[in-house]
Structures are given as C-alpha cells and as structure tokens.
Amino acid sequence: MHIALHEGFLNDNVVIEYEGKEVFNKSEIKTKQQIGFADSIEVNVNNNPTIVVKIPSRGISKNIEVDVEKTPYIGLSLTSEGTLETKFSAEPFRYM
C-alpha cells in the first residue's frame, strides 16, 4: 500500500498507524506547491486494512479502510476547511 501526502500540509506533524503500530511519524511536513506533493510511505499490509492518520496540531484523527486489491494507492490532502480528504487510486499518482 502506498500512502501519499498531497495538498494542504504546512509544517504539520503526521502520524500513521497500522495494526496499532506507528509506521510513520514526521514533523514539519510541507506540501511542495509546484507539484502538490509533501511526502509518502510504503506499508506492507495484509488483506484490507484500516489505517489511522493523525495530525495532532490540527486535532485530526481519521480511520481509513483500504481495499488494497482494488485501490492500493491512497492520497491524503488537508482541505481549507481543516478536514482530511482521502483519494483512492488503482494507479500511482502522477506529479508534475
């Protein structure tokens, strides 16, 4: 499973958990405006996992169910309203 952090990140701390274990924890995540990309992670998973994405400084915690056979690529963006938007894809995301 590939998780990409896309739009809206501005010096944020992002934590991603899988099966109760922290698989990603980085500070100062910032979107590169020219390409709409901030960071990414590859996670080896079993079946159809639920991941937990947390952005503590914004009070965000979201459980995301993933169908890795159909859509193993997950894009996460922060909206201007302060919510976490999830995009699922069967194909890798393209960055310009």
N, C-alpha and C positions, 0 to 999 in steps of 0.2 A: 504494500500500500504506500502510495506517495502522497504526502501532505505538503501543500504549498501555501505559504502566507503571501497574500496578494496586496490588495489596496487598503489604505487607511491606517497603517501602522506608523506610529510616530514615537520612537524611543520607548516602546512598550516591552514589558516582561511577558513572555508567552510560555505557558506550561501545558504540555500534552501528556496525558496518561492513557495507558493501555493495560487492561487487566490489573488495575490497581497500582501499576508501577509507572514512575515518571520516565518517559522516553525522550523528552525534550524539555529543556528549561534554559531559556536565553533571555538576557536583558538587552535593552536598547535596540530592539528590533525596529527597523525603519524601512518603509517602502521606498524603493528607487522609483521615483515618479515617471521617469522616461520609459520604463518597461513594466511598471505595475507589479513588481516582484520584491519581496523582502527577504525570504529565507525558505528552506524546505527541509524535509526529513523523509527518509525511507524507513518503514517499520514492517518487519516480518510478522504477519498475523495468521491466526487460524480462523477458518470459516468466515462468518460475518460478524466482525467485532463491533463493540461500542467503544468509542474513544471519548475522552473528556478533555475539552480545551478550556483553559483558564487564562484570563487576562486580569490579574489581581488589581492593577491600578485603575481599571475601568469597572470593576465589580462584575465581570463577566465570567460565567461558568456554564458551559453547554455540553450536553451529552449528544453525540452524533453516532447514529447507527450507519454502518457501511456495508454495502453489498460488494465485496471485493471481486467477485467473479464478473459482475456487470460494469462496475464503476470503481476501479482501484485508484483513481486519481481524485483527490479532494483539494479544492481551493477554498481558502478562508480569507474573507475580507471584513474589515471593520467599516460600517456604514457611517454616514454623517450623523445619523440618529443615535449612534452609540451601540448598535447591535452587531452581532457576529453573523455574517452571511456565509452560507455554505453552498459550494457549487461542486457537483459530482460529474465526472467525465470518464468515458471508456478510453480516451486517448490522452497522451501527455499534453499539458498546457504549453502554449507557444508564447514566447516572449520576443518582443522586437528589440 
